[in-house]
Amino acid sequence: MASAASAPPTAASLKRIVAASLIGTTIEWYDFFLYGSAAALVFNKLFFPGSDPLVGTLLSFLTYAVGFAARPLGALVFGHYGDRLGRKKLLVLSLLMMGGATFAIGLLPTYATVGAAAPVLLTVLRLVQGFALGGEWGGAVLLVSEHGDAERRGFWASWPQTGAPAGQLLATGVLSALTALLSDAQFTSWGWRVPFLLSGVLVMVGLWIRLSVDESPVFKQALARAEARKAQAGGAVEKMPLVAVLRHHWRDVLVAIGARMAENISYYVITAFILVYATTSAGVSKQTALNAVLIASAVHFAVIPLWGALSDRVGRRPVYLLGAAGVGLWMFPFFSLVDTGNFGGLILAVTVGLVLHGAMYAPQAAFFSEMFTTRMRYSGASIGAQFASVAAGAPAPLIATALLADYDSSTPIALYVIAAALVTLLAVGLAKETRHRDLDAVEPQDRTGEAPAGLRADAHSL
């Protein structure tokens, strides 16, 4: 029997929940992508001077990758407390941490001012960014997934996913405007600081909206069951969510990690590395490359909800598999179009790549949410997503730049993305379809639909 928590929310309350998740994720991804764009454009000169330009870019991307290294830790900490205390509290904290670190980057002295302390401070703030983002994604998608109606969960849960292209759009748009209005000397001297400092204003807006929404009703009901069970057991302590996830959902965690390989790697090659490749190998200006990513990100934002809606009709797996296969097949045409140095070709390359990426990214929120039970969901979804980022998104621009330096060709980079696509096709191909699963279900489901042995007797502890 469906619980009261599963009753569809009013249209107004659901839109408010979606807006809170979308705006918050947009701001956090703005902060994160802003760093990636700055790493490709100016950080190599400001924080790693004296190196060969490509080596400086590699060092700059290395600090970029450090942020990903902190994301699994953020997933563990935020997932644990998000499953214990609720989604909303942790989302407010992640927003404050992310915005504060980004604002501080805008105030950092450069290597010319304080020497080696500059890249050290930059790395520390990047770690804070990564830690906060590691906890952001799981909470944002769960807040929407656990409020929305089951029939359209893929559509509603895909809206927080649009925060990534929206943040990319905002970050690239601000940088593009600054590079158009300022000379290279002005941008390098002080202009790069402006978008980082703007983060402080954006965080205040996001914080105001997030504080206005309610906690997930599915979580509140699960917490009430857990408290009742604890009282009946004389105050027995629940297992840590992490322990429960690794015991009952380890296969789902592995599926989530594999599913993210092509999605994560392709995204950072298409949006971050392309700024290096287009300007150094294809002879495209910095402004032209930024404008191409800007236009493609707008299309990416528009198609994600459409892919999410399609996953409600045909399932999460078919849409995800289509995206993984499409990205793999597109890589050689992608680089061929970029190599023309033509603006139209560059737009086509990045836009098609991001549309295919959206077929993976859109159903991902609902897909991962539906894999885990309520009192393990924040931990499970976050761990699966963020541990993958260490092996996928973190080194992607670094590996792509190193391959370009060693081979002076796009072919090894295309093969790298194709290999990631094959991993994702295998992982998602082995997974079970989840779109009909009930998020209110008390018992975790194994692959046969039965509760795992040992949990049937005390299911209500979850």
N, C-alpha and C positions, 0 to 999 in steps of 0.2 A: 504494500500500500504506500502511495506517495505520501510524504510527510508534508507538514505545513510549510516547511522551508522550501519545498519544491514548487509551491504555487508561484505562477509567473508574477514578477513585479509590475508595477504600473509603468506605462511608457515613459512618464516623466522621470521616475526614480531610476529606471534602467539607463536612460540617456545621461542622467547626472553621473551615474557610476562609470559609464563608458567615457564620458568627458574627463572625469577625474583621472582615470587610468591613462587615457590618451595624452592629456596635457602633461601629466607627470613623466610618462615615458618619453614624450617628445623633448622635454627639457633635459632629461638625463642623457638621451642619445645625442642631443645637440652638444652637450658638454663633451661626450665621449668622442664624437666624430670631429668636433672642432679640433681636438688634440691631434687626431689622425691627419687631418688636412694640414694643420700647422707643422706637423712632423715632416710631411712631404715637401712643404714649401719654404719654411724659414728656420725651423729649429736646428737643422744641420749647421746653419751659419751662426746662429745666436748662442747655441750651447755646446757645439762641437766644432769650433773653428780650427783651422790648421790642417784638417784632413782633406784627402781627395774628396771631391764633391759626392761621388757615389758611396765612398766609405762613410762620409758624414751622414748621408741619408740612411745608411745601414745602422749607424749608431743611434740616429734619431728614431728609427723604427724599433730599435731594441728597447728604448724606454717606452715606446708605444706598446710593445709586447708585454712589458712588465705589468701593465694594467690588467691584462688578461690573467696573469699568474695569480693575482689577488682575487679574481672572481670566484674560484672554487671555495676559498675561505669565506668569502661573503655569502656564498650559497649555503655553506654549512651553518654559519652563525645565524643568518637571517631565516633560513629554512627552519632551524631548530626553534627559534623563538616565535616565528610566524605560525608554526604548528601548535605552539603552546599558548601564545598570547593573542594571536589574531593577525590578520593580514594588514589592516589599516595602520596600526601603530608602527609596524616595521616599514611600511611604505613612506610614511612621513619622515622617519629617521633616514632612510636611504636618500630621499630627495635633499634633505639638509646637508648630508655628508658630501654628496656629489656636487651640489651647487657651491658649497663652501670651498671645496678643493679647486674647482674650476676658477672661481673668482680669485683665489690666491695665486693661481698660475699667472693671471693677468698682472699681478703685482711683482712677480719674480725679477730679481736682478739677473742679468745675463753673464756669460763667461767673461766678457770684457770688463765687467764691474767687480765680480767676486771670485773669478777663477773657477776652480774645480767644484766649489760649493754650489754653483749654479745647476749643473746637471744632477747633482745629488738631491738638491731640493726639488727639482723637477720630477725626479724619479719617485720621491716620497709622496708627492701630491698625486702622481699617476697611480700609485698603489692605493691611495684612498679612493680615487675615482673607481678603480676596478673593484675594490671591496664593496662599495656602495652599489655598483651596477650588478654585481653578483647576486645581491638580494632583491634588486628592483624587479627584474623581469618576472620571476615566479609569482611574487605577490600581485603585480599588476594584472597578469592574465588570469590568475585565480579569482581575484575580486570580481572580474566580469563573468568568468565561466560559472562561478557559484551563484551569481545573481540571475544570469540569463536563463531563458527557457531552453529546454533540451532540444527542441526541434530546430532552433536557429543558433545553437551554441557556436558552431563554427564561424558563422557570420559575426556575431557579437564579440566573440573572443579574438577575432582577427583585428578588431579596431585598435587595441593596445599595440599590436604588431605594426600598425601604420606609424607608430611613434618613431620607429627606426628611420624610414624614409622622410618623415616629417622633420626629425632632428637633423638628418643629413641635408634636407632641403634648406632648413633654416641656417645651419652652419655654413654650407656652401654658398648660400645666397648672401649672407653677411660678408664672407670672405671675398666673394666675387665683386660685391659692391665696393668694398674697400680697395681691392686691387685695381678697379676701374677708376676710382676717384683719386687715389694716391699714387705717387711715383713709387718705384721700387725702393728707393732710399727711405721715403717716409713710411712705407709699410713695414720695412725691416726695422726701422728705428723705433716707432711707437704704434703704428696702425694695427699690428698683429694683436696688441693687448686689448683693443676695444671689444671684440666679440667675447673674450673671456670675462671681461668686467660686466658685460651685459647679462651674464648668467645670473648675477645677483638679483636683478629685477625680475627675471623670468622665474626664479625659484620662489619669490614672494607670491607671485600669481599662482603657481602650481600648489604651493602650500595652502593657500586660502581655499582652493577648490578641493583639495584632498581632505582637509579637515571637515568639510561639509557633508561627506558621504558616510553611510552606515557600514558597519562590519558585515561580512558575508553571513547570511542567515544559515547557510549550510554549515559553516564553521561553528557558529554559536550553538546550533543544535548538537553537533558532534561533541563540543566542549561540555555541554550540559550532560550528555550521556556519560562522558568520561568522568565527570565529577560525581555523578550518581554511583557509578561503578566503584570509584575510589572510596566513597563513603561506605558502601556495602562491604568492601574488602578491608575495612578498618584502617583506611589511610594508606593503602599500598601504593607505591610509586609506579607510575607508568613507565614503560620502556622509553628511552630516548627515541624521537622520531627517526634519527639517522640509523639506529640499530634496527628498528622495525623495517625501514626501507630496504636495507641491505639483506635482511632476512627474508622478506616476503616479496620484494619487488626488484631483485637484482637483475633479472632478465630485462625488465622494463627500463631500468637505468642504462643497461648496455644498448638497448634499442634506441633510446633517446640520444646517447652519445654518437652512435653510428649515423643516426638520422641527421645530426647537425653537421657532419663532416662536409658534405657538398654545399649545404646551405651557408655555413660560416665561411669556408674558404673562398667560395665563388664570390660572396658579397664583398669581402675585403680586397680581393684581386680586382674586381670590377670598379669599386668606388675609391679605394685608397691607393693601391699600387698603380692604377691607371694614370694618376696624376704624375707619377715618376716616369712611367713608360712613355706616355704621350709626349711629354716635354723633352725627354732625353733621347729617345729612339725614333720617334715619329716627327720630331721637329715642330710640334704644336705648341703654341704659346700657353703660358700659365692660365691666362684669362679664358682662352678657348676650352681648355680641358675642364676648368671649373664650370663653365656654362653648360657643357655637355652633361656633366654629372647632375647639375641643377635641373635641367629639363627632364632627364631620365628619372630622377628622384620623384618628380611630380607625377609622372606616369606610374611609377612604382606605388606611390601612395594610393592612387586611384584604383589600381587593379587588385590590391591585397584583399579588400572586403569582397570583391567579386569571386576571387578564388576561395575565400572562406565560405561564402554562400554555396558555391559549387560543392564543397566538401560536405555540406549538410545534405545534399541531394545524392551524391554518388559515393561518399565515404572519404575519410581522411587519407587512406593509403593510395587510392588511384591518383588523387591530385598531387600528393607528395611525390609519388614515383614519376609522374609526368614531368614535374619540375626538375628532379634529379637527372633524368635522362636528357631533358632538354638542355640543361646547363652544360652537361658533358659534350653533347653534340655541337653546341654553339661556340666552343672555345676557339677552334681554328678559324671559323669565319669572324669571330670577334676580333682577334688580333690582325687578321687580314684587313678588316675595315679600318682599324686604328692606324695601321701602317700607311694607309693612303694619305694621311695628314689632312684629309678633307673633313670639314666640320660636320657635314651631313652624315658622312660615314661614321664619324666618332659618335654622334648622337644615336644613330641606328644601332651601333655595336653595344653601347652601354644600356640603351633602353630595352632592347630585346633580352639582354642578359638579366636585367633587373625584373622584367616581366616573368621570365622563367624562374628566377629566384623566388619571386612572390608566390609561385605555386607550391613551394616548399614552406615558406615562412608563414603564409596565411593559415593553413590548417594546423601548424605546429602547436599553437597555444591550446586549442581544444584537444588535440591528439595527446599531448603530454599530460594535460589536466585529467583526462579520462583514464590514464594508465594507473593512477594512484588513488587510494582511499583518502578521505578528508583529513584525518589526523596525521597523515604522512605526505600529503599532497604537496605542500610548500617545499618540504625537504626533497622529495623525490623528483619533482619537476625541476627544481633549481639545481640539484646535484647533476642530473642528467644533462641539462642544458649547459651549465657553466664548466663542468669538467671537460666537456668537449671543446670548449673555447680555448683551453690551454693547448690542445693538440691541433686545433683547426684555425680559428681566427687569429690567435696570438702570433704564431710564426708565419702566417700567410704572406703579408707584405714583405717580411724579412726574407723568407725563402724565395719568393718571386724576384726580389731585388738581387739576391745572391746568384740566382740562376741566370739572370740577365747579365750580371757582371762577369760570370764565368763563361757563358756560351754566346753572349751577344746575339741572342735569338729568342723569339717568343715560343718556339716549339717546346722546350722543356717545361715552360710555365703552363702551356695548354695541357700537356700530359699530366702535370701535377694536379690540375683541377679535374681532369678526366678520372684519374685514380681515386680522388675523393668522391666523385659521383658514383663510381662502382661500389665503394664501401657503403654509401647511403642506400643505393638500390638493394644491396644485400640485406642491410639492417631492416629497412622498411618492408622489404619483401617477406622477411621472416616474421614480422609482427602481425598481430591480430587486429582486425578492424575494431574501432572503439566508439564509433559515433552513436551507437544505441545504448551505451552504458549510462547508468543512473548515478550522478554525482552524490545523491543522497544515500546511496547504498551503504549499509553499515559495515558489511564484510568486504575485505579485499578479495578480488576475483583472480583466480589462477587462469590458466589458458583453457580450461575446460568449463569455466563458468562457476566452479565450486570454490567455496572458501578453503584456504589452505588448512591442512591438518593442524590441529592445535589452536586454531583461532575460532573454530565453530562454537566451542563451549563458552568462550569469553568475548564474543564478537562485540558486545556493547562497550568494551573497554576502549574501542577505537573511536 
